[in-house]
Amino acid sequence: MKKVVIEMTYDADIILVPDEIEQNIKKIQEQFDEWIHDKANDHPFWVYKHRKKYCPCFRGDAFVYYLNTYIIQDKSKEACVLEMEVTDYDKKLTSIWF
């Protein structure tokens, strides 16, 4: 398992993923980005106002949800969130930006 940093505008979340996910993180990030913004998907991260779906509000937990639901087949290797809203982390870790 490997640590991956999910950088946000002002802070970051650190998640733990299987090695093969860390190796393909950029491609999986692109797939996630399409999935999270596709209004045909009824995931729990949408913002609703007047019964309309709006741009999803998410952090690293949404990415972990996507990995565990759609990408990771071996449930003994599920991803997890280690820390949220951190501002000091190892810059040598693999990272993606949302």
N, CA, C and O atoms as a GROMACS GRO file, in nm:
protein
  392
    1MET      N    1   0.085  -0.118   0.000
    1MET     CA    2   0.000   0.000   0.000
    1MET      C    3   0.090   0.125   0.000
    1MET      O    4   0.197   0.127   0.061
    2LYS      N    5   0.042   0.227  -0.070
    2LYS     CA    6   0.120   0.352  -0.085
    2LYS      C    7   0.035   0.472  -0.045
    2LYS      O    8  -0.087   0.472  -0.062
    3LYS      N    9   0.102   0.572   0.009
    3LYS     CA   10   0.036   0.698   0.040
    3LYS      C   11   0.030   0.784  -0.087
    3LYS      O   12   0.126   0.788  -0.164
    4VAL      N   13  -0.082   0.850  -0.106
    4VAL     CA   14  -0.101   0.944  -0.216
    4VAL      C   15  -0.160   1.071  -0.157
    4VAL      O   16  -0.251   1.066  -0.074
    5VAL      N   17  -0.109   1.184  -0.201
    5VAL     CA   18  -0.160   1.313  -0.155
    5VAL      C   19  -0.260   1.365  -0.257
    5VAL      O   20  -0.232   1.368  -0.377
    6ILE      N   21  -0.376   1.405  -0.209
    6ILE     CA   22  -0.475   1.470  -0.293
    6ILE      C   23  -0.474   1.617  -0.254
    6ILE      O   24  -0.526   1.656  -0.150
    7GLU      N   25  -0.413   1.697  -0.340
    7GLU     CA   26  -0.398   1.839  -0.311
    7GLU      C   27  -0.524   1.916  -0.350
    7GLU      O   28  -0.581   1.897  -0.458
    8MET      N   29  -0.566   2.002  -0.260
    8MET     CA   30  -0.678   2.091  -0.285
    8MET      C   31  -0.620   2.233  -0.293
    8MET      O   32  -0.499   2.250  -0.295
    9THR      N   33  -0.705   2.330  -0.298
    9THR     CA   34  -0.657   2.467  -0.311
    9THR      C   35  -0.571   2.511  -0.193
    9THR      O   36  -0.464   2.569  -0.212
   10TYR      N   37  -0.618   2.484  -0.071
   10TYR     CA   38  -0.548   2.536   0.047
   10TYR      C   39  -0.488   2.430   0.137
   10TYR      O   40  -0.411   2.462   0.228
   11ASP      N   41  -0.521   2.304   0.113
   11ASP     CA   42  -0.470   2.196   0.196
   11ASP      C   43  -0.472   2.066   0.116
   11ASP      O   44  -0.484   2.069  -0.006
   12ALA      N   45  -0.460   1.955   0.184
   12ALA     CA   46  -0.455   1.826   0.114
   12ALA      C   47  -0.512   1.716   0.201
   12ALA      O   48  -0.520   1.728   0.323
   13ASP      N   49  -0.552   1.607   0.136
   13ASP     CA   50  -0.591   1.485   0.204
   13ASP      C   51  -0.488   1.379   0.167
   13ASP      O   52  -0.436   1.378   0.056
   14ILE      N   53  -0.459   1.291   0.260
   14ILE     CA   54  -0.365   1.182   0.233
   14ILE      C   55  -0.443   1.052   0.240
   14ILE      O   56  -0.512   1.023   0.338
   15ILE      N   57  -0.430   0.973   0.132
   15ILE     CA   58  -0.501   0.846   0.125
   15ILE      C   59  -0.400   0.733   0.111
   15ILE      O   60  -0.285   0.755   0.074
   16LEU      N   61  -0.446   0.613   0.140
   16LEU     CA   62  -0.364   0.493   0.126
   16LEU      C   63  -0.429   0.407   0.019
   16LEU      O   64  -0.547   0.374   0.027
   17VAL      N   65  -0.350   0.369  -0.082
   17VAL     CA   66  -0.402   0.292  -0.195
   17VAL      C   67  -0.311   0.174  -0.225
   17VAL      O   68  -0.194   0.175  -0.188
   18PRO      N   69  -0.364   0.071  -0.292
   18PRO     CA   70  -0.278  -0.039  -0.336
   18PRO      C   71  -0.171   0.011  -0.433
   18PRO      O   72  -0.191   0.112  -0.502
   19ASP      N   73  -0.059  -0.057  -0.438
   19ASP     CA   74   0.054  -0.016  -0.522
   19ASP      C   75   0.014   0.008  -0.667
   19ASP      O   76   0.057   0.106  -0.728
   20GLU      N   77  -0.067  -0.081  -0.724
   20GLU     CA   78  -0.104  -0.068  -0.865
   20GLU      C   79  -0.189   0.056  -0.892
   20GLU      O   80  -0.188   0.111  -1.002
   21ILE      N   81  -0.262   0.101  -0.792
   21ILE     CA   82  -0.341   0.224  -0.806
   21ILE      C   83  -0.246   0.344  -0.809
   21ILE      O   84  -0.260   0.434  -0.891
   22GLU      N   85  -0.150   0.344  -0.719
   22GLU     CA   86  -0.053   0.454  -0.713
   22GLU      C   87   0.023   0.464  -0.845
   22GLU      O   88   0.054   0.575  -0.890
   23GLN      N   89   0.054   0.352  -0.907
   23GLN     CA   90   0.128   0.351  -1.033
   23GLN      C   91   0.047   0.407  -1.150
   23GLN      O   92   0.104   0.456  -1.247
   24ASN      N   93  -0.085   0.400  -1.140
   24ASN     CA   94  -0.173   0.448  -1.248
   24ASN      C   95  -0.262   0.565  -1.204
   24ASN      O   96  -0.370   0.585  -1.258
   25ILE      N   97  -0.216   0.641  -1.108
   25ILE     CA   98  -0.300   0.740  -1.042
   25ILE      C   99  -0.351   0.850  -1.136
   25ILE      O  100  -0.465   0.893  -1.121
   26LYS      N  101  -0.271   0.895  -1.229
   26LYS     CA  102  -0.314   1.003  -1.319
   26LYS      C  103  -0.428   0.957  -1.410
   26LYS      O  104  -0.524   1.030  -1.431
   27LYS      N  105  -0.416   0.837  -1.464
   27LYS     CA  106  -0.522   0.783  -1.549
   27LYS      C  107  -0.651   0.764  -1.469
   27LYS      O  108  -0.760   0.798  -1.516
   28ILE      N  109  -0.638   0.710  -1.350
   28ILE     CA  110  -0.755   0.689  -1.264
   28ILE      C  111  -0.816   0.823  -1.222
   28ILE      O  112  -0.938   0.834  -1.211
   29GLN      N  113  -0.733   0.922  -1.200
   29GLN     CA  114  -0.784   1.056  -1.167
   29GLN      C  115  -0.871   1.109  -1.281
   29GLN      O  116  -0.976   1.167  -1.256
   30GLU      N  117  -0.828   1.090  -1.404
   30GLU     CA  118  -0.906   1.134  -1.520
   30GLU      C  119  -1.041   1.063  -1.526
   30GLU      O  120  -1.144   1.125  -1.552
   31GLN      N  121  -1.039   0.932  -1.501
   31GLN     CA  122  -1.164   0.855  -1.499
   31GLN      C  123  -1.257   0.904  -1.388
   31GLN      O  124  -1.377   0.920  -1.408
   32PHE      N  125  -1.199   0.928  -1.272
   32PHE     CA  126  -1.276   0.979  -1.159
   32PHE      C  127  -1.338   1.114  -1.192
   32PHE      O  128  -1.456   1.138  -1.162
   33ASP      N  129  -1.260   1.200  -1.252
   33ASP     CA  130  -1.309   1.334  -1.286
   33ASP      C  131  -1.430   1.328  -1.380
   33ASP      O  132  -1.526   1.403  -1.363
   34GLU      N  133  -1.424   1.240  -1.477
   34GLU     CA  134  -1.540   1.222  -1.566
   34GLU      C  135  -1.659   1.168  -1.489
   34GLU      O  136  -1.772   1.215  -1.507
   35TRP      N  137  -1.635   1.069  -1.404
   35TRP     CA  138  -1.742   1.006  -1.328
   35TRP      C  139  -1.808   1.104  -1.230
   35TRP      O  140  -1.931   1.112  -1.224
   36ILE      N  141  -1.728   1.178  -1.156
   36ILE     CA  142  -1.783   1.264  -1.050
   36ILE      C  143  -1.868   1.377  -1.108
   36ILE      O  144  -1.961   1.424  -1.042
   37HIS      N  145  -1.838   1.421  -1.232
   37HIS     CA  146  -1.912   1.531  -1.294
   37HIS      C  147  -2.024   1.487  -1.388
   37HIS      O  148  -2.096   1.570  -1.442
   38ASP      N  149  -2.038   1.356  -1.408
   38ASP     CA  150  -2.141   1.303  -1.496
   38ASP      C  151  -2.275   1.300  -1.423
   38ASP      O  152  -2.292   1.221  -1.330
   39LYS      N  153  -2.369   1.385  -1.463
   39LYS     CA  154  -2.498   1.396  -1.394
   39LYS      C  155  -2.581   1.268  -1.401
   39LYS      O  156  -2.680   1.256  -1.328
   40ALA      N  157  -2.544   1.175  -1.486
   40ALA     CA  158  -2.613   1.046  -1.492
   40ALA      C  159  -2.578   0.958  -1.372
   40ALA      O  160  -2.649   0.862  -1.342
   41ASN      N  161  -2.470   0.990  -1.304
   41ASN     CA  162  -2.427   0.912  -1.188
   41ASN      C  163  -2.490   0.967  -1.060
   41ASN      O  164  -2.482   1.086  -1.032
   42ASP      N  165  -2.551   0.879  -0.985
   42ASP     CA  166  -2.615   0.919  -0.859
   42ASP      C  167  -2.525   0.887  -0.741
   42ASP      O  168  -2.557   0.802  -0.658
   43HIS      N  169  -2.413   0.955  -0.734
   43HIS     CA  170  -2.323   0.937  -0.620
   43HIS      C  171  -2.362   1.035  -0.508
   43HIS      O  172  -2.440   1.127  -0.531
   44PRO      N  173  -2.308   1.015  -0.389
   44PRO     CA  174  -2.348   1.097  -0.275
   44PRO      C  175  -2.279   1.233  -0.264
   44PRO      O  176  -2.287   1.297  -0.159
   45PHE      N  177  -2.212   1.279  -0.368
   45PHE     CA  178  -2.133   1.402  -0.357
   45PHE      C  179  -2.194   1.522  -0.428
   45PHE      O  180  -2.136   1.631  -0.428
   46TRP      N  181  -2.311   1.504  -0.489
   46TRP     CA  182  -2.378   1.615  -0.556
   46TRP      C  183  -2.428   1.716  -0.454
   46TRP      O  184  -2.460   1.682  -0.340
   47VAL      N  185  -2.436   1.840  -0.498
   47VAL     CA  186  -2.502   1.945  -0.420
   47VAL      C  187  -2.636   1.967  -0.488
   47VAL      O  188  -2.644   1.987  -0.609
   48TYR      N  189  -2.743   1.963  -0.409
   48TYR     CA  190  -2.878   1.981  -0.464
   48TYR      C  191  -2.936   2.114  -0.416
   48TYR      O  192  -2.926   2.150  -0.299
   49LYS      N  193  -2.996   2.184  -0.509
   49LYS     CA  194  -3.066   2.308  -0.476
   49LYS      C  195  -3.189   2.314  -0.566
   49LYS      O  196  -3.178   2.307  -0.688
   50HIS      N  197  -3.305   2.327  -0.504
   50HIS     CA  198  -3.432   2.330  -0.577
   50HIS      C  199  -3.445   2.206  -0.666
   50HIS      O  200  -3.489   2.215  -0.781
   51ARG      N  201  -3.407   2.090  -0.612
   51ARG     CA  202  -3.416   1.960  -0.678
   51ARG      C  203  -3.331   1.948  -0.804
   51ARG      O  204  -3.358   1.863  -0.889
   52LYS      N  205  -3.230   2.031  -0.819
   52LYS     CA  206  -3.138   2.023  -0.933
   52LYS      C  207  -2.999   1.986  -0.881
   52LYS      O  208  -2.957   2.029  -0.774
   53LYS      N  209  -2.929   1.906  -0.961
   53LYS     CA  210  -2.791   1.867  -0.929
   53LYS      C  211  -2.696   1.978  -0.970
   53LYS      O  212  -2.707   2.036  -1.079
   54TYR      N  213  -2.603   2.006  -0.882
   54TYR     CA  214  -2.498   2.103  -0.912
   54TYR      C  215  -2.362   2.039  -0.889
   54TYR      O  216  -2.350   1.932  -0.830
   55CYS      N  217  -2.262   2.107  -0.937
   55CYS     CA  218  -2.124   2.060  -0.929
   55CYS      C  219  -2.098   1.989  -0.796
   55CYS      O  220  -2.128   2.043  -0.689
   56PRO      N  221  -2.044   1.870  -0.803
   56PRO     CA  222  -2.021   1.796  -0.678
   56PRO      C  223  -1.923   1.866  -0.586
   56PRO      O  224  -1.828   1.932  -0.629
   57CYS      N  225  -1.948   1.849  -0.461
   57CYS     CA  226  -1.860   1.901  -0.356
   57CYS      C  227  -1.789   1.779  -0.298
   57CYS      O  228  -1.854   1.690  -0.243
   58PHE      N  229  -1.658   1.774  -0.310
   58PHE     CA  230  -1.588   1.653  -0.266
   58PHE      C  231  -1.448   1.682  -0.218
   58PHE      O  232  -1.392   1.789  -0.241
   59ARG      N  233  -1.393   1.582  -0.149
   59ARG     CA  234  -1.254   1.582  -0.103
   59ARG      C  235  -1.198   1.443  -0.134
   59ARG      O  236  -1.250   1.371  -0.219
   60GLY      N  237  -1.093   1.407  -0.065
   60GLY     CA  238  -1.029   1.278  -0.088
   60GLY      C  239  -1.119   1.159  -0.061
   60GLY      O  240  -1.100   1.052  -0.119
   61ASP      N  241  -1.217   1.176   0.027
   61ASP     CA  242  -1.307   1.066   0.056
   61ASP      C  243  -1.389   1.025  -0.066
   61ASP      O  244  -1.424   0.908  -0.081
   62ALA      N  245  -1.420   1.120  -0.154
   62ALA     CA  246  -1.494   1.087  -0.278
   62ALA      C  247  -1.406   1.003  -0.370
   62ALA      O  248  -1.454   0.909  -0.434
   63PHE      N  249  -1.279   1.037  -0.378
   63PHE     CA  250  -1.186   0.959  -0.461
   63PHE      C  251  -1.172   0.818  -0.406
   63PHE      O  252  -1.170   0.721  -0.482
   64VAL      N  253  -1.162   0.805  -0.274
   64VAL     CA  254  -1.154   0.674  -0.210
   64VAL      C  255  -1.282   0.594  -0.236
   64VAL      O  256  -1.276   0.475  -0.264
   65TYR      N  257  -1.397   0.659  -0.227
   65TYR     CA  258  -1.526   0.595  -0.258
   65TYR      C  259  -1.524   0.539  -0.400
   65TYR      O  260  -1.563   0.424  -0.422
   66TYR      N  261  -1.480   0.621  -0.495
   66TYR     CA  262  -1.473   0.579  -0.634
   66TYR      C  263  -1.379   0.458  -0.650
   66TYR      O  264  -1.414   0.360  -0.715
   67LEU      N  265  -1.261   0.467  -0.591
   67LEU     CA  266  -1.165   0.357  -0.601
   67LEU      C  267  -1.224   0.227  -0.547
   67LEU      O  268  -1.216   0.123  -0.612
   68ASN      N  269  -1.281   0.234  -0.428
   68ASN     CA  270  -1.333   0.113  -0.363
   68ASN      C  271  -1.459   0.059  -0.430
   68ASN      O  272  -1.485  -0.061  -0.424
   69THR      N  273  -1.535   0.145  -0.495
   69THR     CA  274  -1.660   0.102  -0.558
   69THR      C  275  -1.639   0.053  -0.701
   69THR      O  276  -1.703  -0.043  -0.743
   70TYR      N  277  -1.548   0.118  -0.776
   70TYR     CA  278  -1.538   0.091  -0.920
   70TYR      C  279  -1.402   0.038  -0.968
   70TYR      O  280  -1.396  -0.023  -1.075
   71ILE      N  281  -1.297   0.058  -0.894
   71ILE     CA  282  -1.163   0.024  -0.944
   71ILE      C  283  -1.103  -0.097  -0.873
   71ILE      O  284  -1.057  -0.191  -0.939
   72ILE      N  285  -1.102  -0.096  -0.743
   72ILE     CA  286  -1.035  -0.202  -0.666
   72ILE      C  287  -1.125  -0.325  -0.658
   72ILE      O  288  -1.236  -0.319  -0.605
   73GLN      N  289  -1.075  -0.434  -0.709
   73GLN     CA  290  -1.150  -0.560  -0.710
   73GLN      C  291  -1.131  -0.639  -0.580
   73GLN      O  292  -1.225  -0.700  -0.528
   74ASP      N  293  -1.010  -0.638  -0.529
   74ASP     CA  294  -0.976  -0.714  -0.408
   74ASP      C  295  -1.013  -0.632  -0.286
   74ASP      O  296  -0.944  -0.537  -0.251
   75LYS      N  297  -1.122  -0.668  -0.220
   75LYS     CA  298  -1.173  -0.591  -0.107
   75LYS      C  299  -1.079  -0.592   0.013
   75LYS      O  300  -1.095  -0.511   0.105
   76SER      N  301  -0.982  -0.682   0.014
   76SER     CA  302  -0.883  -0.681   0.123
   76SER      C  303  -0.779  -0.571   0.103
   76SER      O  304  -0.698  -0.545   0.192
   77LYS      N  305  -0.781  -0.507  -0.016
   77LYS     CA  306  -0.686  -0.400  -0.047
   77LYS      C  307  -0.756  -0.266  -0.068
   77LYS      O  308  -0.708  -0.183  -0.146
   78GLU      N  309  -0.867  -0.244   0.000
   78GLU     CA  310  -0.941  -0.119  -0.020
   78GLU      C  311  -0.859   0.002   0.021
   78GLU      O  312  -0.779  -0.003   0.115
   79ALA      N  313  -0.881   0.111  -0.051
   79ALA     CA  314  -0.818   0.239  -0.020
   79ALA      C  315  -0.883   0.298   0.104
   79ALA      O  316  -0.995   0.261   0.140
   80CYS      N  317  -0.814   0.389   0.169
   80CYS     CA  318  -0.872   0.457   0.285
   80CYS      C  319  -0.811   0.597   0.298
   80CYS      O  320  -0.703   0.625   0.247
   81VAL      N  321  -0.882   0.682   0.368
   81VAL     CA  322  -0.833   0.816   0.398
   81VAL      C  323  -0.751   0.807   0.526
   81VAL      O  324  -0.798   0.754   0.627
   82LEU      N  325  -0.629   0.857   0.521
   82LEU     CA  326  -0.544   0.859   0.640
   82LEU      C  327  -0.557   0.990   0.717
   82LEU      O  328  -0.569   0.991   0.839
   83GLU      N  329  -0.555   1.102   0.642
   83GLU     CA  330  -0.564   1.235   0.704
   83GLU      C  331  -0.637   1.328   0.609
   83GLU      O  332  -0.628   1.315   0.487
   84MET      N  333  -0.710   1.423   0.667
   84MET     CA  334  -0.780   1.522   0.585
   84MET      C  335  -0.740   1.662   0.629
   84MET      O  336  -0.710   1.688   0.745
   85GLU      N  337  -0.740   1.751   0.531
   85GLU     CA  338  -0.714   1.893   0.553
   85GLU      C  339  -0.578   1.920   0.617
   85GLU      O  340  -0.566   2.002   0.708
   86VAL      N  341  -0.476   1.849   0.569
   86VAL     CA  342  -0.340   1.870   0.619
   86VAL      C  343  -0.271   1.979   0.536
   86VAL      O  344  -0.299   1.995   0.418
   87THR      N  345  -0.182   2.050   0.600
   87THR     CA  346  -0.107   2.154   0.529
   87THR      C  347   0.042   2.122   0.524
   87THR      O  348   0.117   2.185   0.450
   88ASP      N  349   0.084   2.026   0.602
   88ASP     CA  350   0.225   1.988   0.605
   88ASP      C  351   0.234   1.837   0.578
   88ASP      O  352   0.187   1.756   0.656
   89TYR      N  353   0.296   1.803   0.465
   89TYR     CA  354   0.308   1.662   0.427
   89TYR      C  355   0.434   1.645   0.344
   89TYR      O  356   0.493   1.743   0.298
   90ASP      N  357   0.474   1.521   0.326
   90ASP     CA  358   0.594   1.486   0.251
   90ASP      C  359   0.572   1.515   0.102
   90ASP      O  360   0.493   1.448   0.036
   91LYS      N  361   0.642   1.614   0.050
   91LYS     CA  362   0.627   1.655  -0.090
   91LYS      C  363   0.682   1.551  -0.188
   91LYS      O  364   0.662   1.562  -0.309
   92LYS      N  365   0.752   1.449  -0.136
   92LYS     CA  366   0.804   1.344  -0.222
   92LYS      C  367   0.699   1.238  -0.256
   92LYS      O  368   0.718   1.156  -0.345
   93LEU      N  369   0.586   1.241  -0.183
   93LEU     CA  370   0.480   1.144  -0.210
   93LEU      C  371   0.414   1.173  -0.344
   93LEU      O  372   0.410   1.288  -0.388
   94THR      N  373   0.364   1.069  -0.407
   94THR     CA  374   0.285   1.086  -0.530
   94THR      C  375   0.167   1.174  -0.496
   94THR      O  376   0.105   1.159  -0.390
   95SER      N  377   0.134   1.267  -0.586
   95SER     CA  378   0.021   1.355  -0.558
   95SER      C  379  -0.060   1.381  -0.684
   95SER      O  380  -0.011   1.372  -0.796
   96ILE      N  381  -0.187   1.413  -0.662
   96ILE     CA  382  -0.277   1.459  -0.767
   96ILE      C  383  -0.344   1.584  -0.715
   96ILE      O  384  -0.348   1.607  -0.594
   97TRP      N  385  -0.396   1.664  -0.806
   97TRP     CA  386  -0.455   1.791  -0.766
   97TRP      C  387  -0.598   1.800  -0.814
   97TRP      O  388  -0.629   1.769  -0.930
   98PHE      N  389  -0.687   1.842  -0.724
   98PHE     CA  390  -0.826   1.869  -0.760
   98PHE      C  391  -0.856   2.014  -0.731
   98PHE      O  392  -0.968   2.059  -0.753
   0.00000   0.00000   0.00000
